[in-house]
């Protein structure tokens, strides 16, 4: 999956200066917000499940509704740039686009998105109440209105080799602490030839290293900013969490950790080169695939904690409707179909239940067919997503939502620059304290702008 599990493009949201470029007069639910040609233009990321959606649309959605869908499909970095440009300018070239729970509140605040509450109140068949609450909350604006609908979602958890732990007389706790994980990593390091104790992302990027590190910071009691926008990267909690992360991956992590991201850790886990891996729940599908060498050997437990009850992150690729769209009714028809229970059933029947875009609906995890296909991990995934709290992910009040990110436009640049400093510490080129001192200076500049 190339969502939060892939490296993000840098500074794609440096568009706040364009927030005044707003257009009004768009039709709402039940209005005449459709162009005469009966088409919807969709700009989306080229993830496998989106490509499957593209293949199924004409055969099913267009056939049933008569609404044609024109897709523009691009790699993640390219699509993020194109979406931010089109929505900021409100050109109306695209009616819908795939955006995440990071962009949604920011775009909504800038007035770039069409609110969806009128449609949700009228479309009983869609069953908005079935959407998992953390997903719904993460796609809600500061005004309390809903601005996007999830296509699929994910959290994070700990994946581990059940056979390796058993062979070494080790037991994984049902809810491990990071201290316990570090102890297991030490004991499984070199337990088998070429095997390391754990794999953690060290590759720079706000969506690579910064994502798991921030979830560790949260549960250790730290935060990027306090409620008054004072930067906290040199606080004792942030420092302790970062030092723990760096030491763990340096002492018992993968070779070349400073250049290892989601893809590299997935490869290491699949090839039996690591005993544990903390990362996105989306990784489980690949580990349990029919052609996976470790299929059936992996155990799954919630994200490790320290001071919080849970620490899994939250991410979703979702559908956002451009406010300038002149095809709002047809856009909703497609959006609601692509995010519906009926679409999931269609994918299960025609492609396979393991390919269902899960992580968003409670009913998915109650479906016997899906439970069978995802028997190894569906329960812990559901628990991780259900317990994620993007508003209060730590032990203290904070000024912006987000678990593995800070929900402000500047975070793409700030998170990436800080990750470069931490990655350098993982590589041994500087100390954690030196890395955080530089990072604190960067964060202070952002915080001061918000304090004004």
C-alpha positions as CSV (number, residue, x, y, z in Angstrom):
1,X,0.0,0.0,0.0
2,X,1.4,3.4,-1.0
3,X,-0.5,5.5,1.5
4,X,1.1,6.6,4.7
5,X,3.3,3.6,4.1
6,X,5.2,5.4,1.4
7,X,7.4,8.4,1.5
8,X,5.4,11.6,1.1
9,X,6.2,14.4,-1.3
10,X,7.7,17.4,0.3
11,X,5.9,20.7,0.9
12,X,2.9,19.8,-1.3
13,X,0.7,21.8,0.9
14,X,2.7,25.1,0.8
15,X,-0.4,26.7,-0.6
16,X,-1.9,28.7,2.2
17,X,-1.4,31.9,0.3
18,X,-3.9,30.5,-2.2
19,X,-6.6,30.0,0.4
20,X,-8.4,33.1,-0.7
21,X,-9.0,31.7,-4.1
22,X,-12.5,30.5,-3.3
23,X,-15.4,30.0,-5.6
24,X,-19.0,30.0,-4.5
25,X,-22.4,29.1,-5.9
26,X,-21.8,25.3,-6.1
27,X,-25.0,23.2,-6.0
28,X,-25.6,21.0,-3.0
29,X,-27.5,17.8,-2.4
30,X,-30.6,17.6,-4.5
31,X,-29.5,20.6,-6.5
32,X,-28.8,20.9,-10.3
33,X,-25.0,20.5,-9.7
34,X,-24.4,18.4,-12.8
35,X,-23.0,19.3,-16.2
36,X,-25.0,18.2,-19.2
37,X,-22.6,15.5,-20.3
38,X,-23.2,13.3,-17.2
39,X,-19.6,12.7,-16.4
40,X,-17.4,12.9,-13.4
41,X,-13.7,13.7,-13.5
42,X,-11.6,11.9,-10.9
43,X,-8.0,12.5,-10.0
44,X,-6.5,9.6,-7.9
45,X,-3.4,7.9,-6.7
46,X,-2.3,4.8,-8.6
47,X,-2.5,2.4,-5.6
48,X,-3.5,-1.2,-6.6
49,X,-7.0,-0.9,-5.0
50,X,-7.7,2.3,-6.9
51,X,-6.6,0.6,-10.2
52,X,-9.1,-2.2,-9.4
53,X,-11.8,0.5,-8.8
54,X,-11.1,2.0,-12.2
55,X,-11.6,-1.4,-13.9
56,X,-14.9,-2.1,-12.1
57,X,-16.4,1.3,-12.6
58,X,-17.6,1.1,-16.2
59,X,-18.9,-2.4,-15.9
60,X,-20.9,-1.7,-12.8
61,X,-21.3,2.0,-11.8
62,X,-21.7,3.5,-15.2
63,X,-23.8,0.7,-16.4
64,X,-26.2,1.1,-13.5
65,X,-26.3,5.0,-13.3
66,X,-25.4,6.1,-16.8
67,X,-22.7,8.4,-15.3
68,X,-19.3,8.1,-17.0
69,X,-16.2,8.5,-14.9
70,X,-13.0,10.0,-16.4
71,X,-10.0,8.9,-14.4
72,X,-6.6,10.6,-14.2
73,X,-4.3,8.2,-12.3
74,X,-0.9,9.3,-11.2
75,X,1.9,8.2,-8.7
76,X,1.5,9.5,-5.2
77,X,4.0,12.4,-5.3
78,X,2.7,13.6,-8.7
79,X,-1.0,13.3,-7.7
80,X,-0.5,15.2,-4.5
81,X,1.1,18.1,-6.3
82,X,-1.6,18.1,-9.0
83,X,-4.5,17.9,-6.5
84,X,-3.1,20.7,-4.3
85,X,-2.7,22.9,-7.3
86,X,-6.2,22.2,-8.8
87,X,-8.0,22.5,-5.5
88,X,-6.1,25.6,-4.4
89,X,-7.0,27.4,-7.7
90,X,-10.5,26.0,-7.7
91,X,-10.3,25.4,-11.4
92,X,-12.9,22.8,-11.3
93,X,-11.0,20.5,-13.7
94,X,-11.5,17.6,-11.3
95,X,-14.7,16.9,-9.4
96,X,-13.2,14.4,-7.0
97,X,-9.7,13.6,-5.8
98,X,-8.1,11.1,-3.5
99,X,-7.0,13.1,-0.4
100,X,-6.0,11.9,3.1
101,X,-7.0,12.7,6.6
102,X,-4.0,15.0,6.7
103,X,-5.1,17.2,3.8
104,X,-8.9,17.1,4.5
105,X,-9.1,19.5,7.5
106,X,-6.6,21.9,5.9
107,X,-8.4,21.9,2.5
108,X,-11.8,22.3,4.3
109,X,-10.5,25.3,6.3
110,X,-9.3,26.9,3.1
111,X,-12.7,26.5,1.5
112,X,-11.6,24.1,-1.2
113,X,-13.9,21.2,-0.4
114,X,-17.7,20.7,-0.8
115,X,-19.3,19.8,2.5
116,X,-21.0,16.4,2.4
117,X,-23.5,16.6,5.2
118,X,-26.5,17.4,2.9
119,X,-25.8,14.2,0.9
120,X,-25.2,12.1,4.0
121,X,-28.5,13.2,5.5
122,X,-30.4,12.2,2.4
123,X,-28.6,9.0,1.4
124,X,-29.8,6.4,3.9
125,X,-28.5,3.5,1.8
126,X,-24.9,4.8,2.2
127,X,-25.0,4.2,6.0
128,X,-22.6,6.8,7.3
129,X,-23.0,5.4,10.8
130,X,-21.2,2.3,9.6
131,X,-18.0,4.3,9.0
132,X,-15.6,3.8,11.9
133,X,-15.7,6.8,14.2
134,X,-12.0,7.7,14.1
135,X,-12.2,7.8,10.3
136,X,-15.3,10.0,10.3
137,X,-13.7,12.3,12.9
138,X,-10.4,12.6,10.9
139,X,-12.4,13.7,7.8
140,X,-14.4,16.3,9.7
141,X,-13.5,20.0,9.5
142,X,-13.1,22.4,12.4
143,X,-16.7,23.5,11.8
144,X,-18.0,20.0,12.5
145,X,-19.0,19.3,8.9
146,X,-17.9,16.2,7.0
147,X,-15.7,16.9,3.9
148,X,-14.5,13.5,2.7
149,X,-15.4,9.9,2.7
150,X,-12.9,7.1,3.1
151,X,-12.0,4.6,0.4
152,X,-9.8,2.5,2.7
153,X,-7.9,3.1,6.0
154,X,-5.1,1.8,8.2
155,X,-3.5,2.1,11.6
156,X,-0.3,0.6,12.9
157,X,0.6,-2.5,14.9
158,X,3.5,-4.8,15.7
159,X,4.2,-7.8,13.5
160,X,6.4,-10.6,14.8
161,X,7.6,-14.1,13.9
162,X,5.6,-16.4,16.2
163,X,7.9,-19.4,15.4
164,X,11.1,-17.5,16.2
165,X,9.8,-16.3,19.6
166,X,8.5,-19.7,20.5
167,X,11.8,-21.3,19.5
168,X,13.6,-19.0,21.8
169,X,11.2,-19.4,24.7
170,X,9.8,-15.9,24.3
171,X,6.1,-14.8,24.7
172,X,4.7,-11.7,23.1
173,X,2.4,-9.8,25.5
174,X,-1.1,-9.1,24.2
175,X,-0.4,-5.4,24.6
176,X,3.4,-5.0,24.7
177,X,5.2,-1.9,26.0
178,X,8.1,-0.5,24.1
179,X,10.4,-1.6,26.9
180,X,9.2,-5.2,26.4
181,X,9.6,-5.0,22.6
182,X,13.2,-3.8,23.1
183,X,14.0,-6.8,25.3
184,X,12.5,-9.2,22.8
185,X,14.5,-7.4,20.0
186,X,17.7,-8.0,21.9
187,X,16.9,-11.7,22.5
188,X,15.9,-12.4,18.9
189,X,18.8,-10.4,17.3
190,X,20.8,-13.0,15.3
191,X,18.4,-15.7,16.6
192,X,18.6,-17.0,13.0
193,X,21.3,-16.5,10.4
194,X,21.0,-13.0,9.0
195,X,18.1,-12.0,11.2
196,X,17.8,-8.8,13.2
197,X,15.6,-8.2,16.2
198,X,13.3,-5.5,14.7
199,X,12.8,-3.3,11.6
200,X,11.9,0.4,12.1
201,X,11.8,3.1,9.4
202,X,14.9,5.3,9.3
203,X,14.4,6.7,5.8
204,X,13.9,10.5,5.9
205,X,10.4,11.8,5.0
206,X,7.4,13.1,6.9
207,X,5.5,10.0,5.9
208,X,8.4,7.6,6.4
209,X,10.6,8.0,9.5
210,X,8.5,10.7,11.1
211,X,5.3,8.6,11.1
212,X,6.3,5.7,13.4
213,X,8.7,8.0,15.4
214,X,5.8,10.4,16.2
215,X,3.6,7.6,17.4
216,X,6.4,6.5,19.8
217,X,6.8,10.2,20.9
218,X,3.1,10.3,21.7
219,X,3.0,7.3,23.9
220,X,6.2,8.3,25.7
221,X,4.4,11.5,26.7
222,X,5.8,13.9,24.2
223,X,4.4,16.1,21.5
224,X,5.7,18.4,18.7
225,X,3.9,21.5,20.1
226,X,2.0,22.2,23.3
227,X,-1.4,23.7,23.2
228,X,0.1,27.2,22.9
229,X,2.3,26.3,19.9
230,X,5.5,26.1,21.9
231,X,7.9,23.7,20.2
232,X,8.7,20.7,22.4
233,X,11.3,18.7,20.5
234,X,14.0,19.2,23.2
235,X,11.6,18.3,26.0
236,X,12.6,15.3,28.2
237,X,9.7,13.3,26.8
238,X,10.5,13.9,23.1
239,X,14.2,13.4,23.8
240,X,13.6,10.1,25.6
241,X,11.3,8.7,22.9
242,X,13.7,9.7,20.1
243,X,16.8,8.3,21.9
244,X,14.9,5.1,22.5
245,X,13.9,4.8,18.9
246,X,17.4,5.6,17.6
247,X,19.1,3.3,20.0
248,X,16.7,0.4,19.3
249,X,17.1,0.5,15.5
250,X,20.9,1.1,15.8
251,X,21.4,-1.8,18.3
252,X,19.0,-4.4,17.0
253,X,17.5,-3.0,13.8
254,X,18.1,-3.7,10.1
255,X,21.3,-3.0,8.2
256,X,21.2,0.3,6.4
257,X,18.4,1.5,8.7
258,X,18.9,5.2,7.8
259,X,17.8,4.3,4.3
260,X,15.1,1.9,5.2
261,X,11.4,2.8,4.8
262,X,8.2,0.9,4.6
263,X,9.1,-1.0,1.5
264,X,12.5,-2.1,2.8
265,X,11.1,-3.3,6.1
266,X,8.3,-5.2,4.4
267,X,10.9,-6.9,2.2
268,X,13.0,-7.7,5.3
269,X,10.0,-9.2,7.1
270,X,8.9,-11.2,4.1
271,X,12.4,-12.6,3.5
272,X,12.9,-13.6,7.2
273,X,15.5,-11.0,7.9
274,X,13.8,-9.5,10.9
275,X,11.9,-11.0,13.9
276,X,9.6,-7.9,14.4
277,X,8.3,-5.0,12.5
278,X,6.3,-2.0,13.7
279,X,4.5,-0.3,10.9
280,X,1.2,0.1,9.0
281,X,-1.6,-2.5,9.3
282,X,-1.6,-2.6,5.5
283,X,1.6,-4.6,5.6
284,X,-0.3,-7.7,6.9
285,X,-2.0,-8.2,3.5
286,X,1.4,-8.7,1.8
287,X,2.8,-10.9,4.6
288,X,-0.2,-13.2,4.4
289,X,-0.4,-13.3,0.6
290,X,-0.5,-16.8,-0.9
291,X,3.0,-16.4,-2.3
292,X,4.5,-15.0,0.9
293,X,7.3,-17.2,2.4
294,X,6.2,-16.2,5.9
295,X,2.4,-16.7,5.4
296,X,1.0,-18.1,8.7
297,X,4.2,-17.5,10.7
298,X,3.4,-13.9,11.7
299,X,1.6,-12.8,14.9
300,X,0.0,-9.4,15.2
301,X,-0.5,-7.3,18.4
302,X,-1.4,-3.6,19.0
303,X,1.1,-0.8,18.7
304,X,3.4,-0.9,21.7
305,X,2.7,1.7,24.4
306,X,4.3,3.4,27.4
307,X,2.1,6.1,28.9
308,X,-1.0,5.8,26.7
309,X,-3.6,3.0,26.4
310,X,-3.0,2.8,22.7
311,X,-0.6,4.3,20.2
312,X,-1.6,3.2,16.7
313,X,-1.7,5.9,14.0
314,X,-4.5,6.6,11.6
315,X,-4.5,7.1,7.9
316,X,-7.0,7.0,5.1
317,X,-7.2,7.6,1.4
318,X,-10.5,9.3,1.0
319,X,-12.7,11.1,-1.6
320,X,-12.8,14.8,-1.5
321,X,-15.2,16.8,-3.7
322,X,-13.9,20.1,-5.1
323,X,-16.0,23.1,-4.1
324,X,-15.9,24.4,-7.6
325,X,-17.3,21.2,-9.1
326,X,-20.3,21.6,-11.4
327,X,-21.0,17.9,-11.2
328,X,-21.7,17.6,-7.5
329,X,-24.7,15.2,-7.6
330,X,-23.0,12.8,-9.9
331,X,-19.8,13.2,-8.0
332,X,-21.6,12.1,-4.8
333,X,-23.1,9.1,-6.7
334,X,-19.7,7.9,-7.6
335,X,-18.1,8.7,-4.2
336,X,-20.8,7.0,-2.2
337,X,-20.7,3.9,-4.5
338,X,-16.9,3.7,-4.3
339,X,-17.0,3.9,-0.5
340,X,-20.1,1.7,0.0
341,X,-20.7,-1.7,1.5
342,X,-22.0,-2.8,-1.8
343,X,-18.7,-1.9,-3.5
344,X,-16.7,-4.0,-1.0
345,X,-19.0,-6.9,-1.7
346,X,-18.4,-6.5,-5.4
347,X,-14.6,-6.6,-4.9
348,X,-14.9,-9.6,-2.7
349,X,-17.0,-11.5,-5.2
350,X,-15.1,-10.5,-8.4
351,X,-11.5,-10.1,-7.2
352,X,-11.3,-11.6,-3.8
353,X,-12.0,-10.7,-0.2
354,X,-8.3,-10.1,0.6
355,X,-8.4,-7.2,-1.9
356,X,-11.4,-5.5,-0.3
357,X,-10.6,-1.8,0.5
358,X,-11.0,-2.3,4.3
359,X,-10.2,-0.2,7.3
360,X,-13.2,2.1,7.1
361,X,-16.5,0.2,7.9
362,X,-17.5,-1.7,11.0
363,X,-19.6,-4.1,8.8
364,X,-16.4,-5.2,6.9
365,X,-15.0,-6.7,10.1
366,X,-18.3,-8.5,10.8
367,X,-18.4,-10.1,7.3
368,X,-17.6,-13.9,7.5
369,X,-16.0,-13.9,4.1
370,X,-13.6,-11.0,5.0
371,X,-12.9,-12.6,8.4
372,X,-11.8,-15.8,6.7
373,X,-9.6,-14.0,4.2
374,X,-8.0,-11.8,6.9
375,X,-8.2,-14.3,9.8
376,X,-4.6,-13.6,11.0
377,X,-5.0,-9.8,11.5
378,X,-8.5,-8.5,11.0
379,X,-9.3,-8.3,14.7
380,X,-6.2,-6.5,15.8
381,X,-6.5,-4.1,12.8
382,X,-10.1,-3.3,13.7
383,X,-9.1,-2.6,17.3
384,X,-6.2,-0.4,16.2
385,X,-8.3,1.7,13.9
386,X,-11.2,1.9,16.4
387,X,-9.0,3.1,19.2
388,X,-7.1,5.7,17.3
389,X,-7.8,9.2,18.5
390,X,-6.5,11.9,16.1
391,X,-7.6,14.7,18.5
392,X,-6.0,13.3,21.6
393,X,-3.2,10.9,20.7
394,X,-1.0,11.6,23.7
395,X,-1.2,12.6,27.3
396,X,-1.4,16.3,26.9
397,X,-3.5,18.9,25.0
398,X,-2.2,19.9,21.6
399,X,-3.1,22.6,19.1
400,X,-3.8,20.6,15.9
401,X,-5.2,17.1,15.2
402,X,-3.1,14.2,13.9
403,X,-1.4,11.1,15.4
404,X,1.6,10.5,13.2
405,X,1.6,14.1,11.9
406,X,0.7,17.6,13.0
407,X,-2.3,18.7,11.0
408,X,-0.9,21.9,9.6
409,X,0.3,22.7,6.0
410,X,3.8,23.4,7.2
411,X,4.3,19.9,8.5
412,X,5.3,18.4,5.1
413,X,8.4,20.5,5.2
414,X,9.0,20.6,8.9
415,X,8.5,16.8,9.3
416,X,10.8,16.0,6.5
417,X,13.6,18.3,7.7
418,X,13.4,16.9,11.2
419,X,13.4,13.4,9.9
420,X,16.6,14.1,8.0
421,X,18.2,15.1,11.3
422,X,17.0,12.0,13.1
423,X,18.0,9.8,10.2
424,X,21.5,11.3,10.5
425,X,21.5,10.2,14.2
426,X,20.5,6.7,13.2
427,X,23.4,6.7,10.7
428,X,25.7,7.7,13.5
429,X,26.6,11.1,12.0
430,X,25.4,13.1,15.0
431,X,24.0,12.6,18.4
432,X,20.2,12.5,19.2
433,X,20.7,15.7,21.2
434,X,22.3,17.5,18.3
435,X,19.6,16.4,16.0
436,X,16.8,17.6,18.3
437,X,18.5,20.9,19.0
438,X,18.4,21.7,15.2
439,X,14.9,20.3,14.9
440,X,13.7,22.5,17.8
441,X,14.9,25.5,16.0
442,X,13.0,24.5,12.9
443,X,9.8,23.8,14.9
444,X,10.1,27.1,16.8
445,X,9.9,29.1,13.6
446,X,6.6,27.3,12.7
447,X,5.2,27.6,16.2
448,X,5.9,31.4,16.4
449,X,3.9,31.9,13.2
450,X,0.9,30.3,14.8
451,X,1.4,32.2,18.0
452,X,1.0,35.5,16.1
